[in-house]
Amino acid sequence: MRALNLPEKKSEKEVIFPAISVEMQYFMPAELKDEIIIKTCMVAVPQVRLLFKQSVYHPKKGLLNEANVCLASVNAKTMRATRCPEVLQKAVKATMQ
């Protein structure tokens, strides 16, 4: 949300994004003291689901793991699935062009 310059506090009150699935493949471990780099990109413009591809790197060891993460767009009051806020859809679409 920060990278897209979207107001987190406002969206947290209206819509929440719980994880509904995570598929991860580990290649190499990191240690607690290690600094790691996490790269995340959204796979498609979100509708009701937000699909992310995530890679975790160690500066010297290289790729540690990769993940596909799926979040649901849920109305914070009713706890039912809802369309992603239009402001989020537009922000993601702008980064994909």
N, C-alpha and C positions, 0 to 999 in steps of 0.2 A: 504494500500500500504506500509505503514511504517513497519507494522508487518511482511510483506513478504519480506522486504528489497528491494523493487522495487523503482526505481527512479521516483518520482512523476512528476517532472518538464518535463522530456522527454515525458512521456506518456500523460500529459495534452496537449501537442502540437499536438499529433497525434490522440489520441482517448479520448473521453469524456464519462462519464457514467451517463446520466440523469436518474432519477427515473421514471419508467413508471407505477408502481403500488405499493401501500403500503396498507397492510391489518393489522390493529392493534386492539388489544383487551386490554382495560384498566381494571385493577382490583382495583387499589388504587391510589389516587393522591399523588404527591410529592409537596413540597413547594419550592418556589424560593431559599430559604436559604439551602435547603437540598443538601448534596452530594449524588450522585447516582452512581451506577456501571452499565455500559452498556456492555453486552456480545454479541458479534456478531460472527456468524460462517457462512461460505459459505456452502450451501446445496449440490452443485454439482460443478464439474469442469466447468468453464464458457466457453460457445461457443459464442453466440451472446447476450445472457441474463446472468446476474449474479443474482443468487438467494441467499438471506441471511435470516437467522433466527436470530432475535434480541430479547434479554430479558433485561429489565431494572429493577434493584433491588435497594432497599433502605437497608442500613446495619441493621436497626432495624425492619422496616415494612415488609421486604421481597420483593416478586415479585410485581412490580408495573404495568408492561405491557409487552406484547409480540407482536412481529410484524413479518410479512413476507414481505420482501422488494425485489422488482425486479428492476434491473437497466438494461439499454440497452447499448451495446457497439456501439458507434457512431463515425464515422470518423469526426474529428473536422473541417476539411475543407469543406467536401461535406454535412455534417449533415445527412448522410445516415447510416443505420445499417451496421456494419462490424463485422467480427470475432474478438474476444478478442485477444490481443497480445499474442503470443506464450509464452513469458516470464511470463506473468500472469497465463496462463493455467498451465505451468510447476510448478510454485511456489505453486499454490493452490493444484495441484495434490500431491506434496511432503508433504504438511501438512495433507492430508487426508489419508496417508498410515500409 
